Amino acid sequence: MSSYRKGARFERRVRKILESSGWFVGRQGKSAFPDLICLKRDIDKTTIMLAECKVNRSDITKEEREKLRKLSEELGCLGRFFYRTGRLVGWEGVDWKND
């Protein structure tokens, strides 16, 4: 299986997980950055999350971390990397808030 197909399949898996948690998820085709744009409506606010999916955690570069951090800061939203950990899906955030 090509690495593009592995990545696309993993993106669809993450999308399904997020949708089952109440997120509306839009997937960008090809190699667009970020892979997923997610919205979740709570009672009094809407949360936006930009998600980048990597099959292997080691594939996340410092440049990509910084790019996602800057973009999420600029838009005032969450930034998350999703990756495979064995058969599970792990995630880590890029923090731009100084709370």
N, CA, C and O of each residue as an XYZ file, in Angstrom:
396
protein
N       0.859     -1.175      0.000
C       0.000      0.000      0.000
C       0.903      1.234      0.000
O       1.886      1.291      0.739
N       0.568      2.209     -0.823
C       1.380      3.425     -0.905
C       1.230      4.257      0.372
O       0.243      4.135      1.096
N       2.230      5.105      0.630
C       2.158      5.940      1.827
C       1.001      6.937      1.741
O       0.428      7.303      2.768
N       0.649      7.383      0.523
C      -0.506      8.278      0.376
C      -1.779      7.562      0.821
O      -2.589      8.132      1.552
N      -1.954      6.321      0.384
C      -3.163      5.571      0.758
C      -3.204      5.285      2.250
O      -4.271      5.347      2.862
N      -2.045      4.969      2.852
C      -2.000      4.749      4.301
C      -2.413      6.009      5.045
O      -3.194      5.961      5.995
N      -1.868      7.153      4.591
C      -2.198      8.418      5.239
C      -3.663      8.780      5.084
O      -4.302      9.210      6.044
N      -4.198      8.610      3.888
C      -5.612      8.926      3.641
C      -6.518      8.022      4.475
O      -7.523      8.478      5.019
N      -6.165      6.756      4.572
C      -6.959      5.823      5.376
C      -6.930      6.215      6.854
O      -7.943      6.131      7.548
N      -5.751      6.647      7.327
C      -5.636      7.077      8.720
C      -6.447      8.356      8.961
O      -7.095      8.488     10.000
N      -6.417      9.291      8.017
C      -7.221     10.510      8.136
C      -8.703     10.172      8.253
O      -9.409     10.754      9.077
N      -9.175      9.241      7.441
C     -10.588      8.835      7.515
C     -10.900      8.184      8.857
O     -11.993      8.366      9.394
N      -9.954      7.430      9.400
C     -10.149      6.810     10.714
C     -10.270      7.878     11.801
O     -11.158      7.801     12.650
N      -9.384      8.869     11.779
C      -9.438      9.959     12.763
C     -10.735     10.735     12.598
O     -11.361     11.115     13.587
N     -11.146     10.974     11.348
C     -12.395     11.683     11.089
C     -13.573     10.948     11.727
O     -14.430     11.568     12.357
N     -13.611      9.653     11.564
C     -14.707      8.856     12.125
C     -14.719      8.944     13.655
O     -15.786      9.052     14.258
N     -13.555      8.899     14.276
C     -13.453      9.010     15.736
C     -13.961     10.368     16.204
O     -14.730     10.447     17.161
N     -13.534     11.438     15.533
C     -13.962     12.780     15.928
C     -15.465     12.971     15.722
O     -16.139     13.563     16.565
N     -15.986     12.472     14.606
C     -17.426     12.599     14.350
C     -18.237     11.859     15.407
O     -19.312     12.319     15.792
N     -17.743     10.730     15.877
C     -18.470      9.991     16.915
C     -18.424     10.723     18.259
O     -19.193     10.408     19.167
N     -17.516     11.704     18.384
C     -17.431     12.520     19.597
C     -18.151     13.853     19.451
O     -18.013     14.731     20.304
N     -18.919     14.010     18.374
C     -19.732     15.202     18.208
C     -19.128     16.308     17.365
O     -19.704     17.393     17.286
N     -17.999     16.073     16.739
C     -17.364     17.074     15.878
C     -17.923     16.977     14.456
O     -18.244     15.888     13.980
N     -18.035     18.124     13.786
C     -18.271     18.162     12.347
C     -16.895     18.269     11.721
O     -16.137     19.179     12.058
N     -16.551     17.361     10.817
C     -15.190     17.289     10.295
C     -15.190     17.402      8.780
O     -15.910     16.679      8.093
N     -14.377     18.315      8.266
C     -14.144     18.453      6.836
C     -12.729     17.987      6.532
O     -11.772     18.436      7.162
N     -12.599     17.087      5.565
C     -11.283     16.557      5.207
C     -10.819     17.218      3.920
O     -11.554     17.271      2.934
N      -9.596     17.721      3.940
C      -9.013     18.317      2.745
C      -8.303     17.235      1.950
O      -7.601     16.400      2.520
N      -8.479     17.246      0.669
C      -7.864     16.239     -0.179
C      -6.383     16.482     -0.413
O      -5.833     17.521     -0.048
N      -5.765     15.504     -1.023
C      -4.340     15.529     -1.373
C      -3.505     15.833     -0.137
O      -3.770     15.300      0.941
N      -2.513     16.675     -0.285
C      -1.602     16.953      0.825
C      -1.803     18.350      1.386
O      -0.834     19.036      1.711
N      -3.048     18.775      1.501
C      -3.341     20.104      2.023
C      -3.031     20.166      3.515
O      -3.093     19.156      4.215
N      -2.701     21.347      3.985
C      -2.390     21.546      5.400
C      -3.412     22.492      5.981
O      -3.598     23.570      5.418
N      -4.076     22.175      7.044
C      -4.088     20.915      7.781
C      -5.004     19.896      7.108
O      -5.792     20.235      6.226
N      -4.886     18.649      7.540
C      -5.653     17.564      6.928
C      -7.149     17.681      7.214
O      -7.975     17.452      6.330
N      -7.494     18.037      8.453
C      -8.893     18.084      8.875
C      -9.201     19.433      9.514
O      -8.381     19.988     10.245
N     -10.389     19.950      9.230
C     -10.892     21.153      9.887
C     -12.156     20.738     10.619
O     -13.110     20.256     10.008
N     -12.155     20.928     11.928
C     -13.211     20.373     12.781
C     -13.944     21.484     13.532
O     -13.337     22.453     13.990
N     -15.257     21.320     13.646
C     -16.102     22.268     14.374
C     -16.958     21.504     15.370
O     -17.456     20.418     15.075
N     -17.123     22.085     16.558
C     -17.993     21.473     17.568
C     -18.785     22.580     18.240
O     -18.217     23.535     18.771
N     -20.084     22.443     18.212
C     -20.977     23.445     18.795
C     -21.391     23.013     20.188
O     -21.983     21.951     20.377
N     -21.068     23.860     21.169
C     -21.550     23.658     22.526
C     -22.727     24.607     22.744
O     -23.158     25.286     21.812
N     -23.233     24.653     23.938
C     -24.412     25.470     24.216
C     -24.162     26.941     23.888
O     -24.999     27.583     23.254
N     -23.028     27.474     24.310
C     -22.791     28.907     24.151
C     -21.612     29.269     23.253
O     -21.306     30.452     23.104
N     -20.942     28.287     22.652
C     -19.800     28.618     21.802
C     -19.530     27.515     20.783
O     -19.983     26.380     20.927
N     -18.778     27.887     19.752
C     -18.327     26.931     18.748
C     -16.818     26.798     18.874
O     -16.108     27.803     18.911
N     -16.325     25.576     18.940
C     -14.896     25.315     19.021
C     -14.398     24.866     17.656
O     -15.017     24.030     16.998
N     -13.279     25.429     17.243
C     -12.653     25.071     15.976
C     -11.340     24.365     16.278
O     -10.590     24.773     17.165
N     -11.072     23.299     15.527
C      -9.816     22.580     15.691
C      -9.230     22.280     14.317
O      -9.931     21.823     13.415
N      -7.945     22.542     14.173
C      -7.207     22.166     12.972
C      -6.424     20.910     13.315
O      -5.695     20.887     14.307
N      -6.564     19.869     12.511
C      -5.930     18.587     12.828
C      -5.043     18.136     11.674
O      -5.446     18.145     10.511
N      -3.843     17.747     12.024
C      -2.894     17.180     11.070
C      -2.673     15.730     11.487
O      -2.388     15.454     12.652
N      -2.802     14.806     10.542
C      -2.703     13.376     10.832
C      -1.402     12.804     10.286
O      -1.038     13.047      9.136
N      -0.715     12.049     11.117
C       0.518     11.372     10.722
C       0.416      9.921     11.155
O       0.051      9.637     12.296
N       0.732      9.008     10.262
C       0.679      7.590     10.607
C       1.715      7.293     11.694
O       1.437      6.542     12.630
N       2.892      7.873     11.573
C       3.956      7.681     12.560
C       4.241      8.995     13.275
O       4.414     10.034     12.637
N       4.289      8.944     14.593
C       4.558     10.155     15.379
C       5.907     10.762     15.008
O       6.068     11.982     15.048
N       6.858      9.941     14.655
C       8.193     10.431     14.322
C       8.204     11.247     13.033
O       9.191     11.924     12.746
N       7.129     11.195     12.253
C       7.049     11.975     11.013
C       6.665     13.434     11.246
O       6.683     14.231     10.308
N       6.320     13.795     12.477
C       5.952     15.174     12.784
C       7.243     15.982     12.924
O       8.041     15.736     13.828
N       7.441     16.941     12.027
C       8.667     17.735     12.056
C       8.484     19.003     12.893
O       7.360     19.428     13.159
N       9.589     19.588     13.295
C       9.535     20.842     14.051
C       8.887     21.938     13.221
O       8.153     22.774     13.748
N       9.158     21.931     11.923
C       8.575     22.940     11.043
C       7.051     22.810     10.986
O       6.339     23.814     10.982
N       6.554     21.568     10.941
C       5.101     21.354     10.928
C       4.478     21.755     12.254
O       3.392     22.333     12.281
N       5.157     21.455     13.354
C       4.649     21.873     14.666
C       4.510     23.390     14.722
O       3.488     23.917     15.161
N       5.543     24.077     14.274
C       5.531     25.529     14.304
C       4.476     26.091     13.350
O       3.794     27.060     13.683
N       4.339     25.495     12.178
C       3.348     25.947     11.204
C       1.931     25.809     11.762
O       1.117     26.721     11.618
N       1.632     24.663     12.402
C       0.303     24.450     12.981
C       0.088     25.359     14.178
O      -1.011     25.880     14.368
N       1.120     25.557     14.986
C       1.001     26.453     16.146
C       0.688     27.876     15.688
O      -0.204     28.522     16.240
N       1.413     28.367     14.685
C       1.183     29.729     14.194
C      -0.206     29.882     13.578
O      -0.889     30.877     13.819
N      -0.619     28.902     12.786
C      -1.931     28.960     12.152
C      -3.052     28.928     13.185
O      -4.013     29.690     13.080
N      -2.935     28.057     14.179
C      -3.987     27.980     15.201
C      -4.007     29.244     16.058
O      -5.072     29.685     16.488
N      -2.831     29.828     16.307
C      -2.789     31.090     17.052
C      -3.434     32.210     16.254
O      -4.204     33.003     16.796
N      -3.120     32.276     14.968
C      -3.672     33.302     14.098
C      -5.194     33.231     14.035
O      -5.869     34.260     14.015
N      -5.729     32.011     14.002
C      -7.177     31.814     13.910
C      -7.865     31.715     15.267
O      -9.093     31.729     15.340
N      -7.079     31.615     16.351
C      -7.655     31.506     17.688
C      -8.364     30.187     17.914
O      -9.430     30.148     18.530
N      -7.776     29.098     17.416
C      -8.424     27.786     17.539
C      -7.432     26.755     18.076
O      -6.268     27.064     18.331
N      -7.915     25.537     18.241
C      -7.068     24.438     18.701
C      -6.254     23.879     17.535
O      -6.709     23.886     16.391
N      -5.072     23.405     17.828
C      -4.245     22.717     16.843
C      -3.843     21.364     17.410
O      -3.327     21.296     18.525
N      -4.067     20.289     16.666
C      -3.777     18.942     17.153
C      -3.090     18.106     16.081
O      -3.410     18.194     14.896
N      -2.146     17.298     16.526
C      -1.551     16.267     15.690
C      -2.125     14.936     16.151
O      -2.138     14.648     17.348
N      -2.595     14.128     15.221
C      -3.070     12.779     15.523
C      -2.104     11.798     14.880
O      -1.636     12.012     13.762
N      -1.809     10.720     15.595
C      -0.858      9.717     15.105
C      -1.262      8.353     15.626
O      -2.040      8.228     16.572
N      -0.718      7.342     14.988
C      -1.037      5.963     15.363
C      -0.080      5.498     16.460
O       1.130      5.704     16.369
N      -0.631      4.875     17.486
C       0.168      4.257     18.547
C      -0.263      2.801     18.635
O      -1.186      2.461     19.375
N       0.399      1.959     17.886
C      -0.039      0.565     17.790
C      -1.363      0.526     17.055
O      -1.459      0.965     15.908
N      -2.380      0.002     17.711
C      -3.708     -0.051     17.095
C      -4.590      1.118     17.522
O      -5.727      1.246     17.067
N      -4.062      1.966     18.397
C      -4.827      3.098     18.916
C      -4.426      4.386     18.206
O      -3.462      4.417     17.441
N      -5.181      5.444     18.473
C      -4.871      6.763     17.931
C      -4.493      7.671     19.091
O      -5.248      7.815     20.052
N      -3.321      8.279     18.994
C      -2.876      9.232     20.000
C      -2.943     10.635     19.430
O      -3.102     10.820     18.223
N      -2.822     11.623     20.306
C      -2.820     13.005     19.830
C      -1.983     13.865     20.751
O      -1.741     13.526     21.910
N      -1.547     14.987     20.204
C      -0.865     15.998     21.006
C      -1.240     17.363     20.452
O      -1.455     17.532     19.252
N      -1.312     18.322     21.349
C      -1.699     19.664     20.950
C      -0.492     20.558     20.746
O       0.593     20.295     21.265
N      -0.696     21.605     19.991
C       0.305     22.657     19.868
C      -0.238     23.847     20.639
O      -1.237     24.445     20.240
N       0.404     24.189     21.723
C      -0.107     25.201     22.653
C       0.401     26.587     22.278
O       1.609     26.798     22.166
N      -0.495     27.512     22.088
C      -0.107     28.884     21.821
C      -0.608     29.830     22.902
O      -0.205     30.992     22.944
N      -1.481     29.343     23.775
C      -2.014     30.178     24.862
C      -1.077     30.109     26.062
O      -0.485     29.067     26.339
N      -0.951     31.209     26.759
C      -0.130     31.258     27.969
C      -1.041     31.359     29.195
O      -0.947     32.311     29.969
N      -1.911     30.384     29.360
C      -2.885     30.390     30.463
C      -2.214     30.035     31.770
O      -2.872     29.989     32.809
